[in-house]
Amino acid sequence: MLDSGSEYVAWFVWRYQSKVMRTPLLPRQGSMFFLDCGRGPFAVTAGHVFERFIKDRAQYRVRGSQIGNIAFNPPGAADRLGQESRA
């Protein structure tokens, strides 16, 4: 089960540093998977992972983010925070 489940999970990784002084890049990470419910694929991650990413973007200088081996810089990611499910 572990091996088959891991085929559907991707790493969500970002690196950040202080906005006010030169510091080493510090990593953070989480995991995510993708669903397609008939209206196109979308990523799913834990609420605390996404909240930390949004806080880091506001508080620190995020120097890079990626899903798996694909780099990205999501514009307006904070706007989607309200769309999370709190089941």
Buried (B, 14 or more C-beta within 10 A) or exposed (E): EEEEEEEEEBEBBBBBBEEEEEEEEEEBEBBBEEEEEEEEEEEEBEEEBBEBBBEBBEEBBBEEBBBEEEEEEBEEBBEEEEEEEEE
